[in-house]
Amino acid sequence: MRWKVKQLFKKCVILCVALLLTGAAGVATAAPEEPEAAFDYANWVENGGNVSTQHFSYDYFIKGMLGTCGDSFHTGKWEIHAARLTLVYATSQLLDMQISEISVSLNGQPLHAGSIAGTNGEKATLLIDLPADVVNVDAANTLSIDLYVRQSNDDACEELIAGADWINIFKESYVDIAYTPTLVCDTVATLYEQLTAIDALENGTSAILLNGSDEGALTAAARAAAGLAGNAALHYTALPFVATEAVGDLARYQTVLYICAYDNIPQPLAALMDGDMRSAAKNGAAAALLRYGETDVLLVTGSDPTALANAGAMLQNAFYM
């Protein structure tokens, strides 16, 4: 009996050793993971992808050993694939870049810390990737930049008096965000929102089209334009206001607010209206959500000039949408 137990014990020991050796060999021969390839922004755009580029609001001139500055950028209702900060800066000729440092945070989360290359007073760029999952969607994002700049490890008081510790960060700095829009224009509210979405204004894909010069339509268009400009997060003046009678102009845009008197409705749009829409517009004013080819259209029309002007007033306030 003892002999059988000893033999079994020996077999277990041999098996354990074999497993350990096999595991060690597997670890030794495992291929190292390759670093993740950098996102190719140029290729993304060439293949029809969207990139929002937003510059800093100000130049920042930082003097002294310690300095902080910050800026912000906005996003829409997007799926964000990648983001990158391009920092345009210049440093004092006297700085020791071996002991000078920069750190960058996004929305309070530290992302980058390291030395910064000296520029001898000339402009240079520093690229810093911003993780997509740290970028707030459909919101403002805050960048914070902290700097520690020194001429040497010697007496800090002398450096403070001399005033030669400086770094400039210029408003040429910008953030690129590669994204896919996710907002679907299937209601009046979502189409209204898309008219002044960041991607629509940056890419020129939305517009207000006015057909006719009657008082009701003109007043409605002016009121709507004022309200929409106030609702835009960025590029407040970028929404085109186009006076046109050509229905073909609709195809130039993806999202359109189309305003006209009832008698001026183009036949292709009139054909898309149902009986209730026609009746409401004929007896006062109405807003109709239509799809014309590849264009989402919010048609605001009516036979009563006062009612039509009031419809434009409704468009002044996103609350009513």
C-alpha positions as a Markdown table, in Angstrom:
| # | Residue | x | y | z |
|---|---|---|---|---|
| 1 | Met | 0.0 | 0.0 | 0.0 |
| 2 | Arg | 2.8 | 2.4 | 1.0 |
| 3 | Trp | 4.6 | 1.6 | -2.3 |
| 4 | Lys | 1.5 | 2.6 | -4.3 |
| 5 | Val | 1.2 | 5.9 | -2.5 |
| 6 | Lys | 4.8 | 6.7 | -3.1 |
| 7 | Gln | 4.5 | 5.9 | -6.8 |
| 8 | Leu | 1.4 | 8.1 | -7.1 |
| 9 | Phe | 3.2 | 10.9 | -5.3 |
| 10 | Lys | 6.1 | 10.7 | -7.7 |
| 11 | Lys | 3.8 | 10.9 | -10.7 |
| 12 | Cys | 2.0 | 14.0 | -9.3 |
| 13 | Val | 5.4 | 15.7 | -8.7 |
| 14 | Ile | 6.5 | 14.9 | -12.3 |
| 15 | Leu | 3.2 | 16.2 | -13.7 |
| 16 | Cys | 3.4 | 19.5 | -11.7 |
| 17 | Val | 7.0 | 20.1 | -12.9 |
| 18 | Ala | 6.0 | 19.4 | -16.5 |
| 19 | Leu | 3.1 | 21.9 | -16.2 |
| 20 | Leu | 5.4 | 24.6 | -14.7 |
| 21 | Leu | 8.0 | 24.1 | -17.4 |
| 22 | Thr | 5.4 | 24.3 | -20.1 |
| 23 | Gly | 3.9 | 27.4 | -18.7 |
| 24 | Ala | 7.3 | 29.1 | -18.4 |
| 25 | Ala | 8.1 | 28.2 | -21.9 |
| 26 | Gly | 4.8 | 29.7 | -23.0 |
| 27 | Val | 5.5 | 32.9 | -21.2 |
| 28 | Ala | 9.0 | 33.1 | -22.7 |
| 29 | Thr | 7.9 | 32.6 | -26.2 |
| 30 | Ala | 4.7 | 34.8 | -26.1 |
| 31 | Ala | 4.9 | 37.6 | -28.7 |
| 32 | Pro | 4.8 | 41.1 | -27.2 |
| 33 | Glu | 1.7 | 43.1 | -27.8 |
| 34 | Glu | 2.1 | 45.7 | -30.6 |
| 35 | Pro | 1.3 | 49.3 | -29.7 |
| 36 | Glu | -2.1 | 50.6 | -30.9 |
| 37 | Ala | -1.8 | 52.4 | -34.2 |
| 38 | Ala | -2.3 | 56.2 | -34.0 |
| 39 | Phe | -5.7 | 57.3 | -35.4 |
| 40 | Asp | -5.3 | 58.5 | -39.0 |
| 41 | Tyr | -7.3 | 61.7 | -39.2 |
| 42 | Ala | -6.5 | 62.4 | -42.8 |
| 43 | Asn | -7.7 | 59.0 | -43.9 |
| 44 | Trp | -10.8 | 59.3 | -41.8 |
| 45 | Val | -11.8 | 62.5 | -43.6 |
| 46 | Glu | -10.9 | 61.1 | -47.0 |
| 47 | Asn | -13.3 | 58.3 | -46.4 |
| 48 | Gly | -16.2 | 60.6 | -45.5 |
| 49 | Gly | -15.6 | 60.9 | -41.7 |
| 50 | Asn | -16.3 | 64.0 | -39.7 |
| 51 | Val | -13.7 | 66.0 | -37.8 |
| 52 | Ser | -14.5 | 69.0 | -35.7 |
| 53 | Thr | -11.6 | 71.4 | -35.2 |
| 54 | Gln | -11.9 | 73.9 | -32.4 |
| 55 | His | -9.2 | 76.5 | -31.7 |
| 56 | Phe | -8.4 | 78.0 | -28.3 |
| 57 | Ser | -10.2 | 81.2 | -27.4 |
| 58 | Tyr | -7.1 | 83.2 | -26.3 |
| 59 | Asp | -3.4 | 83.5 | -26.2 |
| 60 | Tyr | -1.9 | 82.7 | -22.8 |
| 61 | Phe | 1.4 | 84.3 | -21.7 |
| 62 | Ile | 2.7 | 82.6 | -18.6 |
| 63 | Lys | 5.5 | 84.1 | -16.5 |
| 64 | Gly | 7.2 | 82.5 | -13.5 |
| 65 | Met | 8.2 | 79.0 | -12.6 |
| 66 | Leu | 4.6 | 77.8 | -12.1 |
| 67 | Gly | 1.7 | 78.6 | -14.4 |
| 68 | Thr | -1.8 | 77.3 | -15.3 |
| 69 | Cys | -4.1 | 78.0 | -18.2 |
| 70 | Gly | -7.1 | 76.4 | -19.6 |
| 71 | Asp | -9.6 | 76.4 | -22.5 |
| 72 | Ser | -12.6 | 74.4 | -23.6 |
| 73 | Phe | -14.3 | 72.8 | -26.6 |
| 74 | His | -17.8 | 71.5 | -27.3 |
| 75 | Thr | -19.2 | 68.3 | -28.7 |
| 76 | Gly | -22.6 | 67.4 | -30.1 |
| 77 | Lys | -24.7 | 64.2 | -30.1 |
| 78 | Trp | -21.8 | 62.2 | -31.6 |
| 79 | Glu | -20.1 | 58.8 | -31.4 |
| 80 | Ile | -16.5 | 60.0 | -30.7 |
| 81 | His | -13.8 | 57.9 | -32.3 |
| 82 | Ala | -10.7 | 59.9 | -31.4 |
| 83 | Ala | -9.6 | 63.3 | -30.1 |
| 84 | Arg | -6.2 | 65.1 | -30.1 |
| 85 | Leu | -4.8 | 68.3 | -28.8 |
| 86 | Thr | -2.3 | 70.3 | -30.9 |
| 87 | Leu | -0.6 | 72.7 | -28.6 |
| 88 | Val | 1.2 | 75.7 | -30.3 |
| 89 | Tyr | 3.7 | 77.2 | -27.9 |
| 90 | Ala | 7.0 | 79.0 | -27.5 |
| 91 | Thr | 9.5 | 79.0 | -24.6 |
| 92 | Ser | 12.1 | 81.3 | -23.2 |
| 93 | Gln | 15.6 | 80.8 | -24.7 |
| 94 | Leu | 17.0 | 80.4 | -21.1 |
| 95 | Leu | 14.9 | 77.5 | -19.9 |
| 96 | Asp | 16.4 | 74.1 | -19.0 |
| 97 | Met | 14.0 | 71.7 | -20.7 |
| 98 | Gln | 15.4 | 68.7 | -18.8 |
| 99 | Ile | 13.7 | 70.0 | -15.6 |
| 100 | Ser | 10.8 | 71.9 | -17.1 |
| 101 | Glu | 7.5 | 70.0 | -17.3 |
| 102 | Ile | 4.0 | 70.2 | -18.7 |
| 103 | Ser | 0.9 | 68.3 | -17.6 |
| 104 | Val | -2.5 | 68.2 | -19.3 |
| 105 | Ser | -5.9 | 67.3 | -17.8 |
| 106 | Leu | -9.3 | 66.9 | -19.5 |
| 107 | Asn | -12.5 | 67.3 | -17.5 |
| 108 | Gly | -10.4 | 67.0 | -14.3 |
| 109 | Gln | -8.7 | 63.7 | -15.3 |
| 110 | Pro | -4.9 | 63.9 | -15.8 |
| 111 | Leu | -3.9 | 62.6 | -19.2 |
| 112 | His | -0.3 | 63.7 | -20.0 |
| 113 | Ala | 2.8 | 64.7 | -18.0 |
| 114 | Gly | 6.3 | 65.0 | -19.2 |
| 115 | Ser | 9.1 | 67.3 | -20.4 |
| 116 | Ile | 8.5 | 69.9 | -23.0 |
| 117 | Ala | 10.9 | 70.6 | -25.9 |
| 118 | Gly | 12.5 | 74.1 | -25.8 |
| 119 | Thr | 11.8 | 76.4 | -28.8 |
| 120 | Asn | 14.4 | 79.2 | -28.3 |
| 121 | Gly | 11.5 | 81.7 | -28.5 |
| 122 | Glu | 10.1 | 80.3 | -31.8 |
| 123 | Lys | 6.7 | 78.6 | -32.2 |
| 124 | Ala | 6.5 | 74.8 | -32.0 |
| 125 | Thr | 3.8 | 72.2 | -31.7 |
| 126 | Leu | 3.1 | 69.4 | -29.2 |
| 127 | Leu | 0.6 | 66.7 | -30.0 |
| 128 | Ile | -1.3 | 65.0 | -27.2 |
| 129 | Asp | -3.9 | 62.3 | -27.7 |
| 130 | Leu | -7.1 | 62.7 | -25.7 |
| 131 | Pro | -8.9 | 59.4 | -24.9 |
| 132 | Ala | -12.3 | 59.3 | -26.5 |
| 133 | Asp | -14.0 | 57.9 | -23.4 |
| 134 | Val | -12.9 | 61.0 | -21.4 |
| 135 | Val | -14.5 | 63.4 | -23.8 |
| 136 | Asn | -18.0 | 64.6 | -22.7 |
| 137 | Val | -20.6 | 64.0 | -25.4 |
| 138 | Asp | -23.1 | 66.8 | -26.2 |
| 139 | Ala | -21.4 | 69.0 | -23.7 |
| 140 | Ala | -18.6 | 71.4 | -23.0 |
| 141 | Asn | -15.1 | 69.9 | -22.2 |
| 142 | Thr | -12.5 | 71.7 | -20.1 |
| 143 | Leu | -8.7 | 71.4 | -20.8 |
| 144 | Ser | -6.3 | 72.4 | -18.0 |
| 145 | Ile | -2.6 | 72.9 | -18.7 |
| 146 | Asp | -0.1 | 73.1 | -15.8 |
| 147 | Leu | 3.5 | 74.2 | -16.3 |
| 148 | Tyr | 6.7 | 74.1 | -14.3 |
| 149 | Val | 9.5 | 76.0 | -16.0 |
| 150 | Arg | 13.0 | 76.5 | -14.7 |
| 151 | Gln | 16.4 | 77.8 | -15.9 |
| 152 | Ser | 18.3 | 75.6 | -13.5 |
| 153 | Asn | 18.1 | 73.8 | -10.2 |
| 154 | Asp | 19.8 | 76.7 | -8.5 |
| 155 | Asp | 18.3 | 79.6 | -6.5 |
| 156 | Ala | 14.7 | 80.0 | -7.5 |
| 157 | Cys | 14.5 | 83.5 | -6.0 |
| 158 | Glu | 17.0 | 84.8 | -8.5 |
| 159 | Glu | 15.0 | 83.4 | -11.4 |
| 160 | Leu | 11.8 | 85.0 | -10.1 |
| 161 | Ile | 13.5 | 88.4 | -10.0 |
| 162 | Ala | 15.1 | 88.0 | -13.4 |
| 163 | Gly | 11.7 | 87.1 | -15.0 |
| 164 | Ala | 13.2 | 85.0 | -17.8 |
| 165 | Asp | 11.0 | 82.0 | -17.0 |
| 166 | Trp | 8.2 | 82.2 | -19.5 |
| 167 | Ile | 6.2 | 80.1 | -21.9 |
| 168 | Asn | 3.5 | 81.3 | -24.4 |
| 169 | Ile | 0.6 | 79.1 | -25.5 |
| 170 | Phe | -1.2 | 80.5 | -28.6 |
| 171 | Lys | -4.8 | 80.5 | -29.7 |
| 172 | Glu | -3.6 | 78.7 | -32.8 |
| 173 | Ser | -3.7 | 75.6 | -30.6 |
| 174 | Tyr | -6.7 | 73.4 | -31.3 |
| 175 | Val | -8.5 | 70.2 | -30.6 |
| 176 | Asp | -9.5 | 67.7 | -33.3 |
| 177 | Ile | -12.5 | 65.4 | -32.6 |
| 178 | Ala | -13.2 | 62.5 | -35.1 |
| 179 | Tyr | -16.9 | 61.6 | -34.8 |
| 180 | Thr | -20.0 | 60.2 | -36.3 |
| 181 | Pro | -23.3 | 62.2 | -35.7 |
| 182 | Thr | -26.0 | 60.1 | -33.9 |
| 183 | Leu | -28.9 | 62.6 | -33.9 |
| 184 | Val | -31.8 | 61.3 | -36.0 |
| 185 | Cys | -34.2 | 63.9 | -37.4 |
| 186 | Asp | -37.5 | 62.1 | -36.9 |
| 187 | Thr | -39.3 | 64.8 | -34.9 |
| 188 | Val | -39.8 | 68.5 | -35.1 |
| 189 | Ala | -37.7 | 68.9 | -32.0 |
| 190 | Thr | -34.7 | 66.9 | -33.3 |
| 191 | Leu | -34.7 | 68.6 | -36.6 |
| 192 | Tyr | -34.8 | 72.0 | -34.9 |
| 193 | Glu | -31.8 | 70.9 | -32.8 |
| 194 | Gln | -29.9 | 69.7 | -35.8 |
| 195 | Leu | -30.3 | 73.0 | -37.6 |
| 196 | Thr | -27.7 | 74.5 | -35.1 |
| 197 | Ala | -25.8 | 71.4 | -34.3 |
| 198 | Ile | -22.0 | 71.9 | -34.3 |
| 199 | Asp | -21.5 | 69.5 | -37.1 |
| 200 | Ala | -24.2 | 71.1 | -39.2 |
| 201 | Leu | -22.8 | 74.6 | -38.8 |
| 202 | Glu | -19.1 | 73.5 | -39.3 |
| 203 | Asn | -20.0 | 71.6 | -42.5 |
| 204 | Gly | -22.6 | 74.0 | -43.9 |
| 205 | Thr | -25.3 | 71.3 | -44.0 |
| 206 | Ser | -28.2 | 73.3 | -42.6 |
| 207 | Ala | -30.0 | 76.4 | -43.7 |
| 208 | Ile | -33.1 | 78.6 | -43.4 |
| 209 | Leu | -34.8 | 79.0 | -46.8 |
| 210 | Leu | -37.3 | 81.8 | -47.4 |
| 211 | Asn | -39.6 | 81.6 | -50.3 |
| 212 | Gly | -41.5 | 84.9 | -51.0 |
| 213 | Ser | -41.4 | 88.4 | -49.6 |
| 214 | Asp | -44.8 | 88.7 | -47.9 |
| 215 | Glu | -44.9 | 90.2 | -44.4 |
| 216 | Gly | -45.9 | 87.1 | -42.5 |
| 217 | Ala | -43.1 | 84.9 | -44.0 |
| 218 | Leu | -40.5 | 87.6 | -43.6 |
| 219 | Thr | -41.4 | 88.2 | -39.9 |
| 220 | Ala | -41.5 | 84.4 | -39.2 |
| 221 | Ala | -38.1 | 83.9 | -40.8 |
| 222 | Ala | -36.5 | 86.8 | -38.9 |
| 223 | Arg | -37.9 | 85.5 | -35.6 |
| 224 | Ala | -36.8 | 82.0 | -36.3 |
| 225 | Ala | -33.3 | 83.1 | -37.3 |
| 226 | Ala | -32.9 | 85.1 | -34.1 |
| 227 | Gly | -33.9 | 82.2 | -31.9 |
| 228 | Leu | -31.8 | 79.6 | -33.7 |
| 229 | Ala | -28.7 | 81.8 | -33.5 |
| 230 | Gly | -29.2 | 82.0 | -29.7 |
| 231 | Asn | -29.5 | 78.2 | -29.4 |
| 232 | Ala | -26.2 | 77.5 | -31.2 |
| 233 | Ala | -23.4 | 76.3 | -29.0 |
| 234 | Leu | -20.8 | 77.4 | -31.6 |
| 235 | His | -20.5 | 79.3 | -34.9 |
| 236 | Tyr | -23.5 | 81.5 | -34.1 |
| 237 | Thr | -23.5 | 83.3 | -37.4 |
| 238 | Ala | -22.8 | 80.4 | -39.6 |
| 239 | Leu | -26.5 | 79.4 | -40.3 |
| 240 | Pro | -27.2 | 80.4 | -43.9 |
| 241 | Phe | -30.3 | 82.5 | -44.6 |
| 242 | Val | -31.3 | 82.0 | -48.2 |
| 243 | Ala | -34.1 | 83.7 | -50.1 |
| 244 | Thr | -35.0 | 81.4 | -53.0 |
| 245 | Glu | -37.9 | 80.2 | -55.1 |
| 246 | Ala | -36.0 | 77.2 | -56.5 |
| 247 | Val | -37.0 | 74.0 | -54.7 |
| 248 | Gly | -33.7 | 72.5 | -56.1 |
| 249 | Asp | -31.8 | 74.5 | -53.4 |
| 250 | Leu | -33.1 | 72.1 | -50.8 |
| 251 | Ala | -30.7 | 69.4 | -52.2 |
| 252 | Arg | -27.7 | 71.6 | -51.2 |
| 253 | Tyr | -28.4 | 70.9 | -47.5 |
| 254 | Gln | -29.2 | 68.0 | -45.2 |
| 255 | Thr | -31.4 | 69.9 | -42.8 |
| 256 | Val | -33.6 | 72.9 | -43.8 |
| 257 | Leu | -36.1 | 75.2 | -42.2 |
| 258 | Tyr | -38.3 | 76.2 | -45.1 |
| 259 | Ile | -40.6 | 79.2 | -44.6 |
| 260 | Cys | -43.2 | 80.5 | -47.0 |
| 261 | Ala | -46.9 | 81.6 | -47.4 |
| 262 | Tyr | -49.3 | 78.9 | -48.2 |
| 263 | Asp | -49.7 | 80.0 | -51.8 |
| 264 | Asn | -45.9 | 79.8 | -52.3 |
| 265 | Ile | -45.4 | 76.2 | -51.2 |
| 266 | Pro | -43.4 | 74.4 | -54.0 |
| 267 | Gln | -45.4 | 71.6 | -55.6 |
| 268 | Pro | -42.9 | 68.9 | -54.7 |
| 269 | Leu | -43.2 | 69.9 | -51.0 |
| 270 | Ala | -47.0 | 70.3 | -51.2 |
| 271 | Ala | -47.2 | 66.7 | -52.6 |
| 272 | Leu | -45.5 | 65.4 | -49.4 |
| 273 | Met | -48.1 | 67.1 | -47.1 |
| 274 | Asp | -51.1 | 65.0 | -45.8 |
| 275 | Gly | -54.7 | 66.3 | -45.6 |
| 276 | Asp | -54.4 | 67.5 | -42.0 |
| 277 | Met | -51.3 | 69.5 | -42.7 |
| 278 | Arg | -52.9 | 71.2 | -45.7 |
| 279 | Ser | -56.0 | 72.0 | -43.8 |
| 280 | Ala | -54.1 | 73.5 | -40.9 |
| 281 | Ala | -51.9 | 75.6 | -43.2 |
| 282 | Lys | -54.9 | 76.8 | -45.3 |
| 283 | Asn | -56.9 | 77.9 | -42.2 |
| 284 | Gly | -54.0 | 79.6 | -40.3 |
| 285 | Ala | -50.4 | 78.2 | -40.1 |
| 286 | Ala | -48.7 | 74.9 | -39.6 |
| 287 | Ala | -45.3 | 73.2 | -39.2 |
| 288 | Ala | -44.8 | 70.0 | -41.2 |
| 289 | Leu | -41.9 | 67.6 | -40.9 |
| 290 | Leu | -41.0 | 66.3 | -44.4 |
| 291 | Arg | -38.4 | 64.3 | -46.2 |
| 292 | Tyr | -37.5 | 65.6 | -49.6 |
| 293 | Gly | -34.9 | 63.4 | -51.3 |
| 294 | Glu | -32.0 | 63.2 | -48.8 |
| 295 | Thr | -33.0 | 66.4 | -47.0 |
| 296 | Asp | -34.9 | 66.7 | -43.8 |
| 297 | Val | -37.3 | 69.7 | -44.0 |
| 298 | Leu | -39.3 | 71.6 | -41.4 |
| 299 | Leu | -41.9 | 73.4 | -43.5 |
| 300 | Val | -43.5 | 76.4 | -41.7 |
| 301 | Thr | -46.3 | 77.9 | -43.8 |
| 302 | Gly | -49.8 | 79.4 | -43.6 |
| 303 | Ser | -52.3 | 81.5 | -45.3 |
| 304 | Asp | -52.8 | 83.9 | -42.3 |
| 305 | Pro | -49.8 | 86.3 | -42.1 |
| 306 | Thr | -50.3 | 86.9 | -38.4 |
| 307 | Ala | -50.5 | 83.2 | -37.6 |
| 308 | Leu | -47.4 | 82.6 | -39.8 |
| 309 | Ala | -45.5 | 85.3 | -37.9 |
| 310 | Asn | -46.5 | 83.8 | -34.6 |
| 311 | Ala | -45.2 | 80.4 | -35.8 |
| 312 | Gly | -41.9 | 82.0 | -36.3 |
| 313 | Ala | -42.0 | 83.4 | -32.8 |
| 314 | Met | -42.5 | 79.8 | -31.6 |
| 315 | Leu | -39.3 | 78.9 | -33.3 |
| 316 | Gln | -37.5 | 81.5 | -31.3 |
| 317 | Asn | -37.6 | 79.4 | -28.2 |
| 318 | Ala | -36.3 | 75.8 | -28.1 |
| 319 | Phe | -38.6 | 75.2 | -25.1 |
| 320 | Tyr | -41.6 | 75.1 | -27.4 |
| 321 | Met | -40.1 | 72.5 | -29.6 |
